[in-house]
Amino acid sequence: MSSHAATRLAMTFAALAVALIPHLAYLPRWAVLLIVVTGLWRLLAERRSWRLPGLIIRGSATLLVTAGVLNAFHTLNGLDAGTALLASMAGLKALETRDGRDLSIMVYVGYFLCAAALLRDQSLALFAYTVLTGWLLTATLSQLQRRTVVAGKPANVNFGAVLKRSAWLWLLAVPLALVLFLFVPRLQGQLWALPTEDTNTISGLSDELALGDLASLTLSNESAMRVWFEGSVPPPDARYFRVLTLDEFDGSNWRRAPRSLDETNLQVRSSDQQQQYRISLEATQHAWLPALDAVTNWNHASASRNDQLELMQVTGAARKAQPVRQRLVYTLTSATHPIVPIVSTDANNLGLPANSAPRSRALAARLRADSTSDRDYVNHVLNYFNKERFSYTLESPRVIGDPTDDFLFNTRAGFCEHYSSAFAVLMRAAGLPARVVVGYHGGDYNRYGGYLLVRQANAHAWVEVGIESRWIRVDPTAAIAPERILQGAGDRATRGPIAALPPSIAQWFYNVRFVWDAARTMWFDNVVTFSTNNQQQLLNMLGLGADLWRGLVLSLTIGLTAITIVLGTWLTLDLKSHHQDPVTRAWTRICKHLTRRGVSRHPAEGPSNYLHRAARALPDDAHALNQLRVAYTHARYLKHSDHTAEHNFLALAKKYYR
């Protein structure tokens, strides 16, 4: 049994295992077990010199694996099925690895697995992991190509040198990769991604609101969207991002009434200047598009705004809702202080279930009788919330009886949806149109990326009340917990376990989190979504943007030519220097070192005489130079069965000119 062969096997299996890690969550369990068992068995077989399985066993295993993939995915095509088949076949390949060629094939499979991982996810973290994996695979492949025997003895495995050489190869490939990335013509959509549906990425909001739903979302720190504003960022109490309008109430839950997705002629005016901004929305698997309060204009061709101010993504002539299945960027304009008229279709915003909330209806009648106007009644209700002993909490007590009556007169504790629901009921009980709006409020400003980060934990509910033929936004939460509105809806980055740390340490963690999120966002904006428009802008900067295709071809040709010349020249000089054996290269460096110190070698002067003369000229170096003279003579002119003399000279030379 060769220890060197076992080492090569272990390196190959380890590199392949690293390449498989991003796929483990998508592989059938039997496939993962197969890969582990076959790898361990092959290592054990190498140690104990077992005979490898024959053709019949390997062929039968191949058929079984293929059938298993078909049974699991019902196809052999596609990213998941193809990855499972490739990974399983790599496991079976371990059963027939006999030489470096077989191991090299397994390394090539690792490269394909890296590419497959990037087809599934283009995040910065996975890309960095893939680069490191590719570096490890390249180092493994480099080691497999090295000689196993030198001077009749097994060659030593220098992992550090192999990793260093592989890193250098990857760095050499960077200019070529950059030129190809920038100037290869783009196809429609993302060039390096397959259309997959990420069912794990969903919005915490839905078209129905039950008491306690939004409170549970405060535990989620997942990103919902990022917002870039033109000009100053709105203050926290103005950061209301509308998602859905809920107008049907069954006594407990609020629902979104069925409505058309077609655009309406609803005219939204602003009593102040309008706000322009850009949103990068995470995949939600829903069609709705968050927008700052009352949106007036948008650039997304597939977006449509209805008379409830909901912005939806639609598709086709039938105007069907189109879910957001991957990150979406769109530009909007919203009214900062909107004037939204009430249209005739809003009559259902007055209804309450029969016999529901009797005590709440009585309270509404009493407060209404004490009010001089609709606005005065709204203020009376807000004062009621403010003066009574209501508390703002994530853990609301159990509901007994009618939810609204129980909240207003018994528990008096709840989250934003409790206050919004009760407030809307009191408005409708007094004859005022009211509806609940759900969306996001607040957010954390990331100064490193220049954008507002809104998380799922920023989910919020507020109310719109119909007064004087227009909708007025009222947030009853402000009457109970004004700090939530003034500071932004949660600012979840400054909560959780980190908040318990000393302020200086906690702030450091917050900054690291913001830096990482800014880096991820820049990666998505500048790499993942790099498109034809970006290429056009780049060519315009280079003065080649008059004709896109001509500019791309010209830039690509110039870039590849320049890289070929530079790398060709460098490789020629590098290969020329490597034609010399290590002893000659070391001797050349010694001569250059001595020349810089004023002792140049005469053209006809031999090495021994030269070093003897240098020792006289440099008394402080005499001992080291005499050692080098003897060692060089032995390494160059005496015959040896091994390389001891060469190693001795190289060690002395390195010590001297270092």
PELINUR-V670580 format. One record per residue. N is the residue number from 1. RES is the residue in one small letter. PSI is psi in whole degrees, -180 to 180 (NA if undefined). NEAR is the number of other C-alpha atoms within 12 Angstrom. D_FIRST is the distance of its C-alpha to the first C-alpha in Angstrom with 2 decimals. Layout:
BEGIN
N RES PSI NEAR D_FIRST
N RES PSI NEAR D_FIRST
END
This chain:
BEGIN
1 m 129 14 0.00
2 s 123 19 3.79
3 s -32 19 6.42
4 h -41 25 8.85
5 a -40 31 7.91
6 a -38 30 8.10
7 t -43 28 11.25
8 r -42 39 12.68
9 l -48 40 12.44
10 a -42 27 14.10
11 m -44 33 16.68
12 t -47 43 17.60
13 f -38 40 18.08
14 a -44 28 20.01
15 a -41 35 22.26
16 l -38 43 22.93
17 a -41 32 23.82
18 v -39 29 26.25
19 a -25 38 27.84
20 l -20 41 28.33
21 i -45 25 30.17
22 p -15 32 33.63
23 h -4 38 33.41
24 l -37 25 32.54
25 a -16 16 36.24
26 y -5 26 36.83
27 l 145 29 33.91
28 p 149 26 34.36
29 r -36 18 32.69
30 w -32 24 30.79
31 a -42 34 29.30
32 v -43 30 28.09
33 l -40 18 26.63
34 l -45 30 24.90
35 i -44 35 23.25
36 v -46 27 22.09
37 v -46 21 20.80
38 t -38 31 18.92
39 g -46 35 17.29
40 l -39 24 16.23
41 w -40 28 15.09
42 r -39 33 12.89
43 l -41 33 11.18
44 l -38 21 10.89
45 a -35 26 9.68
46 e -39 29 6.69
47 r -38 20 6.01
48 r 7 15 7.23
49 s 42 17 6.32
50 w 156 16 10.05
51 r 136 16 12.30
52 l 153 24 14.00
53 p 150 22 17.80
54 g -178 12 20.14
55 l -38 14 23.10
56 i -45 11 25.60
57 i -44 15 23.84
58 r -40 22 23.21
59 g -42 18 26.80
60 s -42 15 28.30
61 a -37 23 26.60
62 t -43 24 27.97
63 l -41 18 31.44
64 l -42 21 31.35
65 v -43 31 30.42
66 t -43 28 33.20
67 a -38 21 35.63
68 g -41 26 34.72
69 v -42 31 35.50
70 l -41 21 38.73
71 n -36 17 39.72
72 a -38 22 39.13
73 f -8 22 40.85
74 h 19 15 42.86
75 t 162 19 41.73
76 l -2 21 38.79
77 n 167 16 40.76
78 g 166 21 41.38
79 l -49 30 39.41
80 d -49 32 38.33
81 a -42 29 37.47
82 g -40 28 35.75
83 t -43 40 33.64
84 a -42 42 32.65
85 l -43 40 31.73
86 l -44 38 29.71
87 a -41 47 27.80
88 s -41 43 27.14
89 m -32 34 25.94
90 a -38 41 23.52
91 g -41 41 22.12
92 l -31 39 21.88
93 k -28 36 20.30
94 a -25 40 17.19
95 l -11 39 16.80
96 e 20 33 16.47
97 t 115 34 14.62
98 r -24 25 12.61
99 d -176 23 13.58
100 g -30 28 15.73
101 r -44 19 18.82
102 d -41 25 17.99
103 l -36 39 17.19
104 s -37 33 20.41
105 i -39 29 22.37
106 m -35 43 21.47
107 v -41 45 22.75
108 y -36 26 25.88
109 v -39 36 26.41
110 g -39 41 26.45
111 y -43 35 29.24
112 f -38 28 31.21
113 l -36 38 30.91
114 c -44 39 32.37
115 a -40 30 35.24
116 a -37 34 35.85
117 a -39 38 36.16
118 l -24 31 38.86
119 l -29 29 40.67
120 r -36 29 41.09
121 d 132 31 42.09
122 q 30 32 43.18
123 s 157 28 43.57
124 l -39 24 43.00
125 a -44 21 40.45
126 l -37 26 38.30
127 f -44 26 38.69
128 a -41 19 37.52
129 y -40 24 34.51
130 t -39 33 33.75
131 v -45 26 34.05
132 l -38 23 31.58
133 t -43 35 29.17
134 g -37 34 29.67
135 w -44 32 29.00
136 l -40 37 25.65
137 l -41 41 24.79
138 t -40 33 25.92
139 a -40 35 23.83
140 t -45 43 20.71
141 l -38 35 21.77
142 s -41 30 22.50
143 q -35 36 19.09
144 l -26 32 17.57
145 q -8 20 19.98
146 r 157 20 19.13
147 r 138 19 17.48
148 t -19 23 13.82
149 v 131 15 14.77
150 v 125 14 18.13
151 a 39 14 19.81
152 g 2 11 16.83
153 k 154 14 14.80
154 p 136 16 12.62
155 a 144 20 15.39
156 n 147 21 16.47
157 v 109 26 16.99
158 n 92 16 20.70
159 f -38 18 21.52
160 g -46 15 25.18
161 a -38 16 25.64
162 v -44 26 24.00
163 l -39 25 26.26
164 k -43 20 29.23
165 r -39 22 28.79
166 s -39 27 28.49
167 a -39 25 31.59
168 w -39 16 33.44
169 l -41 22 32.69
170 w -39 23 34.06
171 l -37 17 37.12
172 l -28 20 37.77
173 a -13 19 37.89
174 v -48 17 40.49
175 p -41 22 43.58
176 l -45 26 42.71
177 a -39 18 42.11
178 l -45 19 45.38
179 v -44 26 47.42
180 l -39 23 46.10
181 f -41 28 46.77
182 l -35 31 50.29
183 f -6 34 51.56
184 v 130 29 49.87
185 p 139 28 52.65
186 r 142 23 52.32
187 l 171 15 52.51
188 q 132 13 54.56
189 g -169 18 52.92
190 q 134 25 49.69
191 l -32 22 47.50
192 w 41 23 44.12
193 a 147 23 44.79
194 l 149 22 45.19
195 p 94 16 48.21
196 t 154 20 46.78
197 e 116 22 48.81
198 d 93 22 47.74
199 t -10 15 49.28
200 n -17 15 48.06
201 t 100 23 50.36
202 i 156 27 53.90
203 s 147 37 57.08
204 g -12 36 58.27
205 l 150 41 61.77
206 s 177 27 63.18
207 d 17 28 66.56
208 e 137 29 67.57
209 l 115 38 68.10
210 a 151 29 68.12
211 l 124 32 68.97
212 g -12 31 65.82
213 d -50 31 63.76
214 l -30 39 63.90
215 a -36 31 63.51
216 s -25 27 60.07
217 l -17 31 59.06
218 t -16 31 59.58
219 l -10 22 56.20
220 s 126 25 54.53
221 n 15 27 53.62
222 e 144 27 52.52
223 s 138 34 54.13
224 a -44 38 56.91
225 m 166 40 58.08
226 r 140 42 58.72
227 v 126 40 62.19
228 w 127 33 63.37
229 f 142 28 67.14
230 e 121 20 69.39
231 g -152 14 71.39
232 s 152 14 71.35
233 v 133 28 69.33
234 p 150 33 71.66
235 p 159 21 72.27
236 p -37 27 70.37
237 d 1 27 73.42
238 a 6 30 73.51
239 r 68 40 69.89
240 y 112 41 70.46
241 f 106 47 68.10
242 r 139 39 69.51
243 v -60 42 67.26
244 l 152 47 69.31
245 t 121 41 72.88
246 l 121 41 73.37
247 d -5 38 76.88
248 e 130 34 76.75
249 f 128 34 77.10
250 d 13 26 77.00
251 g -17 29 77.98
252 s -49 30 74.44
253 n 153 30 72.18
254 w 138 38 72.83
255 r 159 27 71.74
256 r 119 28 71.88
257 a 144 23 74.55
258 p 134 16 73.68
259 r 162 25 74.92
260 s 149 23 74.70
261 l -2 30 72.09
262 d 152 27 74.53
263 e 149 24 75.88
264 t 175 20 79.34
265 n 21 16 82.18
266 l 122 24 81.90
267 q 118 24 83.12
268 v 122 31 81.53
269 r 161 23 83.40
270 s 134 21 82.55
271 s 0 13 85.00
272 d -176 12 82.85
273 q 157 15 80.51
274 q 157 27 77.48
275 q 126 33 73.84
276 q 140 29 71.28
277 y 167 33 67.59
278 r 136 32 64.19
279 i 134 34 61.91
280 s 104 34 58.18
281 l 131 38 57.75
282 e 159 37 54.46
283 a 132 30 53.64
284 t -19 34 55.82
285 q 15 28 55.83
286 h 163 34 59.63
287 a -16 36 62.23
288 w 147 41 64.23
289 l 116 48 64.13
290 p 144 51 65.15
291 a 149 44 68.01
292 l 108 43 70.05
293 d -111 45 73.04
294 a 102 46 75.28
295 v 137 43 73.55
296 t -23 38 75.97
297 n 149 29 73.77
298 w 156 29 70.17
299 n -4 20 68.20
300 h 115 22 65.80
301 a -29 18 67.05
302 s 8 28 65.84
303 a 148 37 67.43
304 s 137 34 70.67
305 r 129 40 72.89
306 n -174 31 75.09
307 d -3 31 78.30
308 q 10 43 76.40
309 l 17 47 74.79
310 e 132 38 71.35
311 l 122 44 69.16
312 m 153 37 66.96
313 q 122 35 64.54
314 v 165 28 65.81
315 t 152 20 64.91
316 g 170 14 66.64
317 a -26 10 70.28
318 a -6 11 70.28
319 r 55 19 69.41
320 k 151 21 66.68
321 a 135 26 64.73
322 q 110 25 61.46
323 p 149 29 58.85
324 v 104 32 57.17
325 r -9 25 53.51
326 q 165 33 52.26
327 r 134 33 53.57
328 l 134 34 57.07
329 v 129 29 59.18
330 y 153 29 62.96
331 t 139 30 66.02
332 l 163 34 69.07
333 t 130 30 72.56
334 s 153 39 74.12
335 a 127 32 77.52
336 t -38 31 77.36
337 h 81 26 80.49
338 p 150 28 80.73
339 i 103 30 83.85
340 v 113 33 82.69
341 p 152 27 85.52
342 i 123 29 85.60
343 v 169 23 85.73
344 s -25 14 87.38
345 t 0 19 84.12
346 d 16 28 83.56
347 a -28 20 86.08
348 n -2 24 83.33
349 n 11 37 82.60
350 l -12 25 85.57
351 g 147 28 84.54
352 l 147 36 83.61
353 p 144 23 82.92
354 a 139 12 86.07
355 n 15 16 86.71
356 s 149 25 83.68
357 a 60 31 83.78
358 p -40 25 87.46
359 r -36 25 87.38
360 s -38 35 85.74
361 r -40 30 88.45
362 a -41 21 91.12
363 l -43 28 89.59
364 a -40 33 89.53
365 a -40 23 93.19
366 r -45 19 94.20
367 l -34 28 92.40
368 r -38 28 93.71
369 a -28 16 97.25
370 d 0 18 96.91
371 s 147 18 95.65
372 t -14 13 97.86
373 s 173 17 95.41
374 d -43 26 92.01
375 r -36 23 90.47
376 d -36 18 92.23
377 y -42 31 90.78
378 v -44 39 87.23
379 n -35 25 87.89
380 h -43 30 89.30
381 v -42 39 86.12
382 l -39 31 83.96
383 n -35 21 86.21
384 y -45 27 85.84
385 f -37 34 82.04
386 n -37 22 82.48
387 k -34 15 85.10
388 e 168 19 83.85
389 r 65 19 80.93
390 f 148 29 78.16
391 s 150 29 74.63
392 y 114 30 71.67
393 t 154 25 68.50
394 l -21 23 65.23
395 e 88 23 65.61
396 s 146 29 68.79
397 p 166 21 70.33
398 r 139 17 70.41
399 v 134 23 73.12
400 i 120 16 76.04
401 g -146 19 78.55
402 d 127 26 79.21
403 p -42 37 76.45
404 t -45 41 78.89
405 d -42 32 81.47
406 d -39 27 78.87
407 f -45 37 77.43
408 l -28 38 80.83
409 f -13 26 82.54
410 n -72 24 79.99
411 t -47 27 76.48
412 r 37 31 77.32
413 a 134 34 73.66
414 g -175 39 71.25
415 f -172 40 69.34
416 c -34 51 70.63
417 e -30 44 70.72
418 h -47 49 72.99
419 y -39 45 75.48
420 s -43 45 75.41
421 s -48 49 75.92
422 a -40 51 78.78
423 f -44 47 80.40
424 a -37 48 80.35
425 v -44 50 81.89
426 l -35 45 84.66
427 m -47 43 85.34
428 r -36 40 85.63
429 a -25 35 87.73
430 a 6 33 90.19
431 g 12 26 90.34
432 l 134 37 88.15
433 p 138 38 85.40
434 a 148 43 81.99
435 r 152 45 78.35
436 v 134 50 75.02
437 v 131 47 72.65
438 v 146 44 68.93
439 g -138 45 66.67
440 y 148 46 65.29
441 h 139 47 67.11
442 g -133 40 66.29
443 g 165 43 62.85
444 d 127 41 61.21
445 y 124 35 61.89
446 n 104 28 58.80
447 r -20 19 60.17
448 y -32 22 56.92
449 g -11 26 57.06
450 g 32 25 60.84
451 y 165 31 60.81
452 l 123 42 61.65
453 l 117 44 58.73
454 v 126 43 59.90
455 r 168 38 57.68
456 q -30 39 57.98
457 a -14 39 59.29
458 n 8 46 62.29
459 a 141 49 63.49
460 h 159 48 67.22
461 a 139 48 70.33
462 w -176 44 73.89
463 v 146 45 77.18
464 e 129 43 79.48
465 v 137 40 83.14
466 g 111 33 85.82
467 i 128 26 88.71
468 e 46 16 91.41
469 s 24 18 89.77
470 r 159 24 86.48
471 w 131 34 83.21
472 i 129 30 82.80
473 r 130 33 79.44
474 v 127 34 79.66
475 d 98 41 76.74
476 p -19 42 77.86
477 t -32 38 74.75
478 a -25 31 76.44
479 a -23 32 79.20
480 i -47 31 76.81
481 a 74 27 73.94
482 p -26 22 75.18
483 e -28 18 72.32
484 r -36 29 69.89
485 i -41 32 71.87
486 l -32 24 72.62
487 q -8 24 69.05
488 g 152 36 67.43
489 a 76 45 66.06
490 g -45 37 63.66
491 d 61 33 61.92
492 r -16 34 58.80
493 a -22 39 56.76
494 t 25 28 58.65
495 r 177 22 58.07
496 g -166 19 55.34
497 p -31 14 53.20
498 i -32 20 53.37
499 a -20 19 57.15
500 a -11 14 56.81
501 l 164 16 55.23
502 p 145 12 57.46
503 p -42 13 59.28
504 s -42 13 57.63
505 i -42 15 54.08
506 a -42 20 55.01
507 q -36 19 56.52
508 w -42 18 53.34
509 f -41 23 51.38
510 y -42 29 54.08
511 n -41 23 53.91
512 v -42 18 50.13
513 r -42 25 50.57
514 f -39 26 53.31
515 v -44 21 51.37
516 w -42 20 48.39
517 d -38 33 50.73
518 a -39 26 52.52
519 a -43 22 49.27
520 r -40 26 48.33
521 t -43 37 51.82
522 m -39 23 51.80
523 w -46 22 48.46
524 f -45 29 50.02
525 d -37 24 53.28
526 n -15 20 51.95
527 v -60 24 48.64
528 v -42 28 48.29
529 t 20 30 51.91
530 f 121 28 52.21
531 s -175 26 54.50
532 t -36 25 56.81
533 n -40 21 59.48
534 n -39 24 57.25
535 q -40 34 56.53
536 q -43 28 60.28
537 q -41 22 60.96
538 l -43 23 58.36
539 l -35 26 59.88
540 n -40 18 63.33
541 m -33 13 62.22
542 l -3 16 60.98
543 g 21 17 64.22
544 l 22 22 62.60
545 g 6 23 63.57
546 a -42 16 66.46
547 d 114 17 64.29
548 l -53 26 61.09
549 w -40 20 59.15
550 r -41 19 60.38
551 g -40 28 59.49
552 l -45 34 55.95
553 v -43 24 55.32
554 l -45 23 56.82
555 s -42 32 54.89
556 l -42 28 51.61
557 t -46 19 52.29
558 i -44 18 53.27
559 g -46 25 50.33
560 l -37 27 47.71
561 t -46 18 49.46
562 a -43 17 49.53
563 i -41 24 45.85
564 t -42 20 44.98
565 i -48 14 47.12
566 v -50 17 45.88
567 l -37 22 42.16
568 g -43 16 42.54
569 t -45 14 44.31
570 w -45 15 41.86
571 l -36 17 38.79
572 t -47 15 40.58
573 l -39 14 41.31
574 d -43 13 37.84
575 l -35 14 36.16
576 k -41 13 38.68
577 s -29 17 37.82
578 h -8 15 34.10
579 h -25 13 34.81
580 q 144 15 35.34
581 d 164 17 32.47
582 p -36 24 31.98
583 v -43 31 34.01
584 t -42 22 36.93
585 r -40 21 36.97
586 a -41 33 37.08
587 w -39 36 39.83
588 t -40 24 41.80
589 r -37 22 41.73
590 i -45 35 42.95
591 c -41 30 45.82
592 k -39 17 46.81
593 h -44 22 46.75
594 l -35 25 48.98
595 t -42 19 51.28
596 r -24 13 51.88
597 r 8 16 52.87
598 g 8 14 55.41
599 v 94 21 53.63
600 s 150 22 53.12
601 r 133 26 51.54
602 h 148 15 53.91
603 p -37 10 52.93
604 a 10 10 52.89
605 e 129 15 51.46
606 g 161 16 48.15
607 p -42 30 45.47
608 s -47 25 46.24
609 n -38 20 49.99
610 y -47 28 49.59
611 l -33 36 47.58
612 h -41 26 49.96
613 r -39 25 52.92
614 a -33 33 51.32
615 a -36 23 50.82
616 r -36 18 54.52
617 a -26 19 55.50
618 l 80 20 53.32
619 p -35 15 53.69
620 d -25 12 51.81
621 d 8 21 48.70
622 a -46 19 49.18
623 h -46 19 46.41
624 a -39 27 43.78
625 l -37 36 44.99
626 n -38 29 44.92
627 q -41 25 41.31
628 l -38 39 40.51
629 r -46 31 42.47
630 v -44 26 40.50
631 a -40 30 37.09
632 y -40 35 37.96
633 t -44 24 39.21
634 h -41 24 35.98
635 a -33 30 33.78
636 r -34 28 35.95
637 y -12 16 37.42
638 l 144 16 35.20
639 k 136 13 32.18
640 h 156 14 28.91
641 s -15 13 25.44
642 d -167 15 24.04
643 h 28 21 25.63
644 t -45 19 26.96
645 a -41 24 30.58
646 e -46 31 30.16
647 h -37 21 28.56
648 n -44 26 31.40
649 f -44 33 34.05
650 l -38 32 32.73
651 a -44 24 32.69
652 l -40 28 36.25
653 a -45 32 37.47
654 k -39 22 36.25
655 k -32 17 37.87
656 y -53 24 41.08
657 y 2 23 41.86
658 r NA 12 40.62
END
